[in-house]
Amino acid sequence: MRRLSEFDAELLAVRFRNMLHLPQDAPLNVKEVLEQLGILTVFRPLSDGSYGMSIKTKDGLRFMLVSSNSTIGRQHFTIAHELYHLYFDEKPTPHMCGVDGKSPLEQSADMFASNLLLPRVGLLAMLPESYSEIKQLDIATIVKMEQRFQVSRRALLYRLRRLAIINEEQLQTLLSAPIRDVAMRRGYDTSVYEKGNDGLIIGDYKSLATDIFEKGLISEGHYNELLNSLINA
């Protein structure tokens, strides 16, 4: 499978927002989306380098597992990434999504997530008037953007780089800039930069876990692990 082009990823994200009846420039409330779509979602600690996984049954039931070891901003990206697997992956198979060995499929899911969470029109609307002259963004604007769209600094900066809003030098400079301290000094809530949601469950956990086990999509050991995570939540 070839990797999505930037245009195709943006087109899918636009269509997905249309399906949800969401504005094309607004932040995405991922928890509301999960509830609206009826996707059973469990937040629990996963091993380092593992961010999440998703399962789709033949009759359309959907399940998502998200690592609570990640920051909230990273969790939002993981959820958007898994939405690609659940709705656009031609042959979805249960597997853990992480940072290593990015296949064209995983790269496509990342590009979709970036476009879904950080819509072009929404970012352009936040550019200061001075940008048209100096072609640079200060740290205050970066913090304002990541706070509005509730994403990680890394996800935002790479999206801005692909849109050519910042150049490579600016990317590297902003990647090394302090995150939490700047946000705190400007009076923002810093939870997006921190871990959270451990034990949170969205949806009817036990019934769907049983359903995907009975359909042979997960092993008995994995099924018991999922149920244990509910008991220990």
Secondary structure as a PSIPRED ss2 file (coil, helix, strand):
# PSIPRED VFORMAT (PSIPRED V4.0)

   1 M C   1.000  0.000  0.000
   2 R C   1.000  0.000  0.000
   3 R C   1.000  0.000  0.000
   4 L C   1.000  0.000  0.000
   5 S C   1.000  0.000  0.000
   6 E H   0.000  1.000  0.000
   7 F H   0.000  1.000  0.000
   8 D H   0.000  1.000  0.000
   9 A H   0.000  1.000  0.000
  10 E H   0.000  1.000  0.000
  11 L H   0.000  1.000  0.000
  12 L H   0.000  1.000  0.000
  13 A H   0.000  1.000  0.000
  14 V H   0.000  1.000  0.000
  15 R H   0.000  1.000  0.000
  16 F H   0.000  1.000  0.000
  17 R H   0.000  1.000  0.000
  18 N H   0.000  1.000  0.000
  19 M H   0.000  1.000  0.000
  20 L C   1.000  0.000  0.000
  21 H C   1.000  0.000  0.000
  22 L C   1.000  0.000  0.000
  23 P C   1.000  0.000  0.000
  24 Q C   1.000  0.000  0.000
  25 D C   1.000  0.000  0.000
  26 A C   1.000  0.000  0.000
  27 P C   1.000  0.000  0.000
  28 L C   1.000  0.000  0.000
  29 N C   1.000  0.000  0.000
  30 V H   0.000  1.000  0.000
  31 K H   0.000  1.000  0.000
  32 E H   0.000  1.000  0.000
  33 V H   0.000  1.000  0.000
  34 L H   0.000  1.000  0.000
  35 E H   0.000  1.000  0.000
  36 Q H   0.000  1.000  0.000
  37 L H   0.000  1.000  0.000
  38 G C   1.000  0.000  0.000
  39 I C   1.000  0.000  0.000
  40 L E   0.000  0.000  1.000
  41 T E   0.000  0.000  1.000
  42 V E   0.000  0.000  1.000
  43 F E   0.000  0.000  1.000
  44 R E   0.000  0.000  1.000
  45 P C   1.000  0.000  0.000
  46 L C   1.000  0.000  0.000
  47 S C   1.000  0.000  0.000
  48 D C   1.000  0.000  0.000
  49 G C   1.000  0.000  0.000
  50 S E   0.000  0.000  1.000
  51 Y E   0.000  0.000  1.000
  52 G E   0.000  0.000  1.000
  53 M E   0.000  0.000  1.000
  54 S E   0.000  0.000  1.000
  55 I E   0.000  0.000  1.000
  56 K E   0.000  0.000  1.000
  57 T C   1.000  0.000  0.000
  58 K C   1.000  0.000  0.000
  59 D C   1.000  0.000  0.000
  60 G C   1.000  0.000  0.000
  61 L C   1.000  0.000  0.000
  62 R E   0.000  0.000  1.000
  63 F E   0.000  0.000  1.000
  64 M E   0.000  0.000  1.000
  65 L E   0.000  0.000  1.000
  66 V E   0.000  0.000  1.000
  67 S E   0.000  0.000  1.000
  68 S C   1.000  0.000  0.000
  69 N C   1.000  0.000  0.000
  70 S C   1.000  0.000  0.000
  71 T E   0.000  0.000  1.000
  72 I H   0.000  1.000  0.000
  73 G H   0.000  1.000  0.000
  74 R H   0.000  1.000  0.000
  75 Q H   0.000  1.000  0.000
  76 H H   0.000  1.000  0.000
  77 F H   0.000  1.000  0.000
  78 T H   0.000  1.000  0.000
  79 I H   0.000  1.000  0.000
  80 A H   0.000  1.000  0.000
  81 H H   0.000  1.000  0.000
  82 E H   0.000  1.000  0.000
  83 L H   0.000  1.000  0.000
  84 Y H   0.000  1.000  0.000
  85 H H   0.000  1.000  0.000
  86 L H   0.000  1.000  0.000
  87 Y H   0.000  1.000  0.000
  88 F C   1.000  0.000  0.000
  89 D C   1.000  0.000  0.000
  90 E C   1.000  0.000  0.000
  91 K C   1.000  0.000  0.000
  92 P C   1.000  0.000  0.000
  93 T C   1.000  0.000  0.000
  94 P C   1.000  0.000  0.000
  95 H C   1.000  0.000  0.000
  96 M E   0.000  0.000  1.000
  97 C E   0.000  0.000  1.000
  98 G E   0.000  0.000  1.000
  99 V C   1.000  0.000  0.000
 100 D C   1.000  0.000  0.000
 101 G C   1.000  0.000  0.000
 102 K C   1.000  0.000  0.000
 103 S C   1.000  0.000  0.000
 104 P H   0.000  1.000  0.000
 105 L H   0.000  1.000  0.000
 106 E H   0.000  1.000  0.000
 107 Q H   0.000  1.000  0.000
 108 S H   0.000  1.000  0.000
 109 A H   0.000  1.000  0.000
 110 D H   0.000  1.000  0.000
 111 M H   0.000  1.000  0.000
 112 F H   0.000  1.000  0.000
 113 A H   0.000  1.000  0.000
 114 S H   0.000  1.000  0.000
 115 N H   0.000  1.000  0.000
 116 L H   0.000  1.000  0.000
 117 L H   0.000  1.000  0.000
 118 L C   1.000  0.000  0.000
 119 P C   1.000  0.000  0.000
 120 R H   0.000  1.000  0.000
 121 V H   0.000  1.000  0.000
 122 G H   0.000  1.000  0.000
 123 L H   0.000  1.000  0.000
 124 L H   0.000  1.000  0.000
 125 A H   0.000  1.000  0.000
 126 M C   1.000  0.000  0.000
 127 L C   1.000  0.000  0.000
 128 P C   1.000  0.000  0.000
 129 E C   1.000  0.000  0.000
 130 S C   1.000  0.000  0.000
 131 Y H   0.000  1.000  0.000
 132 S H   0.000  1.000  0.000
 133 E H   0.000  1.000  0.000
 134 I H   0.000  1.000  0.000
 135 K C   1.000  0.000  0.000
 136 Q C   1.000  0.000  0.000
 137 L C   1.000  0.000  0.000
 138 D C   1.000  0.000  0.000
 139 I H   0.000  1.000  0.000
 140 A H   0.000  1.000  0.000
 141 T H   0.000  1.000  0.000
 142 I H   0.000  1.000  0.000
 143 V H   0.000  1.000  0.000
 144 K H   0.000  1.000  0.000
 145 M H   0.000  1.000  0.000
 146 E H   0.000  1.000  0.000
 147 Q H   0.000  1.000  0.000
 148 R H   0.000  1.000  0.000
 149 F H   0.000  1.000  0.000
 150 Q C   1.000  0.000  0.000
 151 V C   1.000  0.000  0.000
 152 S C   1.000  0.000  0.000
 153 R H   0.000  1.000  0.000
 154 R H   0.000  1.000  0.000
 155 A H   0.000  1.000  0.000
 156 L H   0.000  1.000  0.000
 157 L H   0.000  1.000  0.000
 158 Y H   0.000  1.000  0.000
 159 R H   0.000  1.000  0.000
 160 L H   0.000  1.000  0.000
 161 R H   0.000  1.000  0.000
 162 R H   0.000  1.000  0.000
 163 L C   1.000  0.000  0.000
 164 A C   1.000  0.000  0.000
 165 I C   1.000  0.000  0.000
 166 I C   1.000  0.000  0.000
 167 N C   1.000  0.000  0.000
 168 E H   0.000  1.000  0.000
 169 E H   0.000  1.000  0.000
 170 Q H   0.000  1.000  0.000
 171 L H   0.000  1.000  0.000
 172 Q H   0.000  1.000  0.000
 173 T H   0.000  1.000  0.000
 174 L H   0.000  1.000  0.000
 175 L H   0.000  1.000  0.000
 176 S C   1.000  0.000  0.000
 177 A C   1.000  0.000  0.000
 178 P C   1.000  0.000  0.000
 179 I C   1.000  0.000  0.000
 180 R H   0.000  1.000  0.000
 181 D H   0.000  1.000  0.000
 182 V H   0.000  1.000  0.000
 183 A H   0.000  1.000  0.000
 184 M H   0.000  1.000  0.000
 185 R H   0.000  1.000  0.000
 186 R C   1.000  0.000  0.000
 187 G C   1.000  0.000  0.000
 188 Y C   1.000  0.000  0.000
 189 D C   1.000  0.000  0.000
 190 T C   1.000  0.000  0.000
 191 S H   0.000  1.000  0.000
 192 V H   0.000  1.000  0.000
 193 Y H   0.000  1.000  0.000
 194 E C   1.000  0.000  0.000
 195 K E   0.000  0.000  1.000
 196 G C   1.000  0.000  0.000
 197 N C   1.000  0.000  0.000
 198 D C   1.000  0.000  0.000
 199 G C   1.000  0.000  0.000
 200 L C   1.000  0.000  0.000
 201 I E   0.000  0.000  1.000
 202 I E   0.000  0.000  1.000
 203 G C   1.000  0.000  0.000
 204 D C   1.000  0.000  0.000
 205 Y H   0.000  1.000  0.000
 206 K H   0.000  1.000  0.000
 207 S H   0.000  1.000  0.000
 208 L H   0.000  1.000  0.000
 209 A H   0.000  1.000  0.000
 210 T H   0.000  1.000  0.000
 211 D H   0.000  1.000  0.000
 212 I H   0.000  1.000  0.000
 213 F H   0.000  1.000  0.000
 214 E H   0.000  1.000  0.000
 215 K C   1.000  0.000  0.000
 216 G C   1.000  0.000  0.000
 217 L C   1.000  0.000  0.000
 218 I C   1.000  0.000  0.000
 219 S C   1.000  0.000  0.000
 220 E H   0.000  1.000  0.000
 221 G H   0.000  1.000  0.000
 222 H H   0.000  1.000  0.000
 223 Y H   0.000  1.000  0.000
 224 N H   0.000  1.000  0.000
 225 E H   0.000  1.000  0.000
 226 L H   0.000  1.000  0.000
 227 L H   0.000  1.000  0.000
 228 N H   0.000  1.000  0.000
 229 S H   0.000  1.000  0.000
 230 L H   0.000  1.000  0.000
 231 I H   0.000  1.000  0.000
 232 N C   1.000  0.000  0.000
 233 A C   1.000  0.000  0.000
